[in-house]
Amino acid sequence: MAAHNELGELGEKLAANFLEANGYTILARNWRVNRAEVDIIAQVGETLIFVEVKTRSTDFFGAPEESVTKRKKRLLAAAATAYMQETGHEWAIRFDIISIIMQLGKAPELTHYEDAFFPGL
Protein backbone atom coordinates (compact mmCIF):
# COMPACT_ATOMS: atom_id res chain seq x y z
CA MET A 1 0.00 0.00 0.00
CA ALA A 2 1.28 3.47 -0.84
CA ALA A 3 2.38 5.68 2.06
CA HIS A 4 -0.40 8.23 1.47
CA ASN A 5 -3.01 5.43 1.54
CA GLU A 6 -1.59 4.14 4.82
CA LEU A 7 -1.69 7.67 6.26
CA GLY A 8 -5.31 8.06 5.17
CA GLU A 9 -6.30 4.70 6.65
CA LEU A 10 -4.62 5.55 9.94
CA GLY A 11 -6.38 8.92 9.98
CA GLU A 12 -9.76 7.24 9.45
CA LYS A 13 -9.08 4.87 12.35
CA LEU A 14 -8.15 7.82 14.59
CA ALA A 15 -11.29 9.67 13.51
CA ALA A 16 -13.53 6.66 14.19
CA ASN A 17 -11.95 6.17 17.63
CA PHE A 18 -12.41 9.88 18.38
CA LEU A 19 -16.08 9.78 17.39
CA GLU A 20 -16.77 6.64 19.45
CA ALA A 21 -15.02 8.18 22.45
CA ASN A 22 -17.37 11.16 22.11
CA GLY A 23 -20.59 9.14 22.07
CA TYR A 24 -21.06 8.52 18.36
CA THR A 25 -22.04 5.11 17.02
CA ILE A 26 -20.15 4.12 13.87
CA LEU A 27 -22.58 2.63 11.36
CA ALA A 28 -20.26 2.22 8.37
CA ARG A 29 -16.74 2.96 7.18
CA ASN A 30 -15.72 3.52 3.59
CA TRP A 31 -19.30 3.18 2.39
CA ARG A 32 -19.47 3.33 -1.42
CA VAL A 33 -22.11 3.95 -4.01
CA ASN A 34 -21.16 4.53 -7.66
CA ARG A 35 -18.17 6.91 -7.60
CA ALA A 36 -18.90 8.33 -4.17
CA GLU A 37 -17.42 7.16 -0.89
CA VAL A 38 -18.19 8.26 2.64
CA ASP A 39 -15.28 7.72 5.02
CA ILE A 40 -17.44 7.31 8.12
CA ILE A 41 -21.19 7.18 8.65
CA ALA A 42 -22.04 7.70 12.29
CA GLN A 43 -25.05 8.42 14.43
CA VAL A 44 -25.52 10.45 17.57
CA GLY A 45 -29.02 10.54 18.94
CA GLU A 46 -31.30 10.53 15.92
CA THR A 47 -28.87 12.47 13.72
CA LEU A 48 -27.09 10.65 10.93
CA ILE A 49 -23.62 12.08 10.29
CA PHE A 50 -21.61 11.71 7.10
CA VAL A 51 -17.95 12.33 7.89
CA GLU A 52 -15.17 13.18 5.46
CA VAL A 53 -11.75 12.54 6.98
CA LYS A 54 -8.75 14.41 5.60
CA THR A 55 -5.32 13.43 6.87
CA ARG A 56 -2.03 15.07 5.95
CA SER A 57 1.52 14.76 7.20
CA THR A 58 1.93 18.54 7.15
CA ASP A 59 -0.12 21.68 6.63
CA PHE A 60 2.53 23.15 4.33
CA PHE A 61 0.09 23.14 1.40
CA GLY A 62 -2.88 24.23 3.52
CA ALA A 63 -5.15 22.75 6.13
CA PRO A 64 -6.50 19.28 5.32
CA GLU A 65 -10.13 20.41 5.46
CA GLU A 66 -9.47 22.93 2.69
CA SER A 67 -9.16 20.03 0.24
CA VAL A 68 -12.87 19.14 0.48
CA THR A 69 -13.94 20.46 -2.91
CA LYS A 70 -17.39 21.34 -4.26
CA ARG A 71 -17.22 18.15 -6.33
CA LYS A 72 -16.49 16.06 -3.23
CA LYS A 73 -19.38 17.72 -1.40
CA ARG A 74 -21.72 16.82 -4.30
CA LEU A 75 -20.50 13.21 -4.23
CA LEU A 76 -21.02 13.05 -0.46
CA ALA A 77 -24.56 14.39 -0.87
CA ALA A 78 -25.31 11.76 -3.52
CA ALA A 79 -23.91 9.02 -1.27
CA ALA A 80 -25.92 10.34 1.69
CA THR A 81 -29.12 10.23 -0.36
CA ALA A 82 -28.40 6.66 -1.46
CA TYR A 83 -27.59 5.58 2.11
CA MET A 84 -30.76 7.13 3.48
CA GLN A 85 -32.85 5.43 0.79
CA GLU A 86 -31.16 2.10 1.50
CA THR A 87 -31.65 2.32 5.27
CA GLY A 88 -34.96 4.18 5.40
CA HIS A 89 -33.46 7.04 7.43
CA GLU A 90 -35.89 9.97 7.42
CA TRP A 91 -34.70 12.31 10.15
CA ALA A 92 -31.84 14.76 10.70
CA ILE A 93 -28.53 14.53 8.87
CA ARG A 94 -25.26 16.41 9.10
CA PHE A 95 -22.04 16.62 7.13
CA ASP A 96 -18.86 16.83 9.21
CA ILE A 97 -15.16 17.04 8.38
CA ILE A 98 -12.42 15.65 10.56
CA SER A 99 -9.04 17.18 9.78
CA ILE A 100 -5.90 15.40 10.99
CA ILE A 101 -2.26 16.46 10.75
CA MET A 102 0.16 13.68 11.61
CA GLN A 103 3.70 15.03 11.67
CA LEU A 104 6.49 12.59 12.39
CA GLY A 105 7.48 12.69 16.07
CA LYS A 106 4.41 14.69 17.15
CA ALA A 107 1.00 13.74 18.49
CA PRO A 108 -1.72 13.89 15.81
CA GLU A 109 -3.66 17.16 15.62
CA LEU A 110 -7.34 16.29 15.14
CA THR A 111 -10.00 18.94 14.52
CA HIS A 112 -13.68 18.01 14.22
CA TYR A 113 -15.83 20.42 12.21
CA GLU A 114 -19.45 19.61 13.02
CA ASP A 115 -22.00 20.65 10.43
CA ALA A 116 -19.10 21.72 8.23
CA PHE A 117 -21.17 22.21 5.09
CA PHE A 118 -24.52 21.57 3.54
CA PRO A 119 -24.29 20.46 -0.08
CA GLY A 120 -25.91 22.83 -2.51
CA LEU A 121 -25.47 25.95 -0.41
N, C-alpha and C positions, 0 to 999 in steps of 0.2 A: 504494500500500500504506500502511496506517495506521502511524503511528510505533511503536506497541507491537508490531506484527507485524514491522517492520524490526528492532527491538531484539531480539525473540525469535529471528529468523533469524540475526542476527549472533552472538548468544549460542550458538546451536547450532553455528555454524561454529567459534567459539572452542573449544567443548567437544570437537568432533570433532578439531580440530588438537591439542588437549591430550592426548586419548586416544592418538592416533597417535604423538605424540612420546614417550609413555610405554609404547610397545610393544603397544598394542591394534590389532587389525585391525577396521576399520569394515565391517560387513556390510550395513547398511541405514540409511537416514535417513528419518525421517517415514513409517515403515511403518504402514499402516492396515489394520484389519479391523473391519468394522461401525462402531461409534461410538468405538472405541479407536484411539489412535495412540501409537506409541513413537517418541520423538525420535531416539534412536540405538540401534542394535543392534550390539554389538561382541563381539569374542572375544579372549580372552587365554588362551593354552594351550588347554585343552579346555573352559574355562568360557565359557558364553554370557552376555553381560551386557546387560540391558535398562536403558537410561539415560533418566531424565527430566531435562531441562534446564530450569531456572527462571532467567530473567534479569530483573533489575529495574534501574531507573535510580537507585534509592535504597533504603535499608533502613528508611525512615521508618515504613512500615506493617508492619515485621517482616522477618525474613530470608526470602529467596526460597524456600528449602527448606521453610519452614513452610506454604507454600501447596499442598503435595502432600497432598491430602485422602484420606480413606478411600475415597471413590468413585473417585478417580483411581487409587489403588492397585489396586482391584478391576478397573478397566478395563485397567490394565497387565498384571495377571495373566491376564486373558482373552486379551489380545493375545499374551502370551508363550506361552500354551498353543497358540494357533492357529499361531504362527510355528514352534514346535517340531514340531507335527503336519505342517506344510507342508514343513519341511526335514528331518524325520527325526532331529532332535537328541534324544539320549537321555541326555546326561550332565549335568554340573553347570550350574546357572544362578545368576544373582545379579541383584539389583535395586539400581542405584546412582542417586544424585541428584548432579547437578552444579549448584551454585548460583553465579550470577554477578551481581555488582553492577557496573554500568558508569556511573559518575558522570562527567558532562561535565568534561573537563580532567584526569582522573585515569586511571591505568592500571586496567584491569579487575581486580576481585578475584574469583578463581575458587577455589571450594572443592569438592573431590571427596569425596563420602561413599560409600565402598565398602560394599556389603552394607547399604544404608541401611534396608531394611525387607524383610520377607517377608510377602506378602499373606496375610491370614487370621489372622495372629497379633496 
